[in-house]
Amino acid sequence: MFKWNKIKIHYLLRLTVFWFLYFALFRVIFIVYHHAKIPDGQHSETSFSFLYALQLDLATICLMLIVPYILWVLQQFYKNKLIHQINLGYNILQISIVSVLSIFNIKIYGEYGSLLNTEDLVYLIYPKEAVTFLSIWSLLLLLASSAFFAYIGIRTYRRNITSFSLPFENKKIKMIQIILFPVCIFFGVRAGSKAIPEYEKGIHYSHIKINNDIATNNIWYLGNSICNRKNTTYKNNHLNGQ
């Protein structure tokens, strides 16, 4: 059986590929769950959402790579099991959060026809609110589904995303990588964050709303919703003299 963890691929590149595939997995689940919302004969157009999603997925992934990058740099100079454990814990936490948010995003979309945003977070922060539109069994099923896909993600990560602690003995190669990766992360984030409203219009490749929503990374969308809410609150407080 072929095992890609035996191929010498840089840890951060492995992690990038992992997140692309993980986001694609939830995109597939989203399509399957909401297939009835896609008009007949339009499923071929829906498949293009995976292509149009790449840029915003990359921007999201680059933001998620900032902490692993910093820990990887520290590990290159101070090889320590604690750094490895912190990195492992951080990525497991991220996988778990993405799993929960993505599963609830699918459910929320079925209820309101929109991606998970700040207004919907109350259902995650205060479970009592969730029972206003969910039965206890539905809520338990969502949590169980989140746990299941988190387990798949964590297991895949631990089996295949290796080489975090692998030191690069060649100092020139090490320094080139240390300099090059933040540059790549910057341009990756910029690809999605530059003029966010205009960019979101740019990924609206289809006249069918659900196709555009599928192509939009739900984690980025939620983060953008939170940032916009904070900015709006700050402006309102400033105008009111608070």
N, C-alpha and C positions, 0 to 999 in steps of 0.2 A: 504493500500500500504506500502511495506517495505521501510524503510528509514534508510540507513546505518549511517546517521549523528547522530542517537540516540545511536549508539554503542560507547562505550568508547574505542576509538582508538587514540593513540598519534597523535598530529597534524602533525609531521614530517613524520610519517608512512602513514597517509592519503595523504599527499602531494606526497610522493613517488609513491603510488598506482595510484594517479591521473596522474602523468607524464607517467607512464608505459602505461596506457590506452590511453592517448593523443597521444603518439608516435605510438601506435598500430593503432589508428584511421587513421592517415596519411599514415601508411603502407598499410592499407586496401584500401584507396583511390588511392594510388600509383599503387597497383596491378590491381584495377578495370580500372583505366585510361590507363594503359599500358598492359592490358591483351593480346593484339594482339602480343606483343613482346615475350610472353612466348610460347615456342613450344607446339604444341598439345601433350597431354598426360603427360606433365611435371608440371601441376598445383599442383599435390600432393607434389612434391618436393619443390615447391614455398612456400607451407604452413609451411615448416620447417624453413623458414626465421624468423618467429616469435620467435621460440625457440633459434636460433643462435643469434638473435638480443638482447637477454636479458642482456648479460654481458656488451655490449657496451652501451646499453640504461641505465643500472645501473650506469656506470661510468659517463655518461653525466648528469644524474639526481643528482648524488652526488655532482658534481660541482655546479649545480644549487641550491643545498640545503644549500650551505655555508652561504649565506646572511640570508635566513630565520632562520637558526640555531642560528646565532649571535643575530638576533632580538628576537628570542624566549627566549634565555638566558636572555637578557636585560629585557624582559617582565616578567620573573619570579621574578626578584628582584625589578624592577621599573615599576609596572603595570601602563601603560600610554596609553591613546587613540592614541597619536601621533605615538607611536611605532607600534601599530596595523595598523594605516593608512599607515605608511611607508611600512610595510610588505605587505599590500593589494595592494598598488600601484606597488611595486616591482614585485609581482606575476602576476598582470594584464599586466604589461609591458612585462614580460617574455612570457606569453601566447600569446600576440599579436605578438611578434617577431618570436616565433616559428611557429605560424600560417602563417605569411607572408613568412618566409624562406622555410617552408615545401611546400606551394602551388607553389611558384616559382621554387622550386627544381623539382617538378613534371613536370612543363612546360619545364624547361631547359633540363631535361633528355630526353624529347621527341624531342628536337631540336638537341642535341649534343651527347646523349647516355652516359652522365656522370653526376655525382651528382654535385650540386651547389658548386662552389669553389670561390676563391678570384677573378679569372678572370671574373666570371659572376656577381660579386657584383656591377659592374659598372652599370648594368641595374636597380638595386635597388636604388643606390645612385644618378644616373643621369637618370631620366625617359626618357629624350630625346633620350638616346641611345637605350632604349627598343623598340622604334618604328622602329628601323632598321630591326627587325625580328618579331615584333608584330604590329598588327593593333591597333588603339586606342580602338576599342571595345574589342579586346582580352585583352588588358592591363586593361581596366576597369573591365572586367569579372574576371580577376585574383585578382584584388584588392577587388572586391565585395566578391569573394569566401573566401579570407583571412579574411575579416571582419566578414563574416558569421561564419566561424569556430572559430575565436577568440571570438565571442559572445557566441557560445556554450561552449567553454572552460571556459570563465569568469563566465558565469551563473552557470556552474557545480561547479566551484571552490567556488563561494560564497554560494551556497546552501549546499554543502556537506563537504568542507574542513574546518571544524569548530575546535573549542577548542584551537585556538592559544593563547588566553588570559587566558586559564584555569590554575590557579596556582596549583603547587604541594606542599601541606602543609608539607608533610614528608620530612625533610631536607636530610635524607640519600638517599631516592629515587630520589630526585631532583639532588643531586650531582652525583649519579651514572649515571643518564641520561646525565648530562652535560659533564661527562667524556667519556661516552660510545659512544655518537653520533659522535663526531669528529673522533674517532677510526674507527667506521663503515664507515664514509665518506671517510677517508683516504684509507682504503682497497678497498672500492668500486671504487674509482678513479684509484687506482693502478691496479685494474683488467683490466682496459682498456688502461691505459697510459703506463704501463710497456712495453718497447720495442714496440712502436706503429706500426712500419712497419711490424714486425713479427706477431703482434696480428692481424693486418688487413688481413694478409695472412691466419691466423688461422680461421677467420670467412668466408673465401671463401670455403664453404662446397660443393658448386655445380660447375659443369663444365659449367653451364649456367651463363653468366655474370650478367644478370639482377637479378637473385636470390641472388647473392652475394651483389649486390648494394642495394637490398631491405633489406637485413639483416644488412646493415651498417647504423648506425644512422646518418642522414644527418646533424644534428646540430654539432655532434662531428666531422664529416668529414670536414665541413666548418671551424670549429675552428682549427682543425689540419692543414688545408690548409693555414690559416692565419699565424699560428705560424711558419710553415715551410718557408713561404715566408719571414717573418721577419728575421728568422735565415739566410736564403740565402742572403738577402740584406745586413745584418750585415757582413757576411763573405766576400762578394764581396767588400764592402766598406773598410773592414780591409785589404784585400789583395791589394787593389788599393791605400792604404795609406791615405784614407779619414778619 
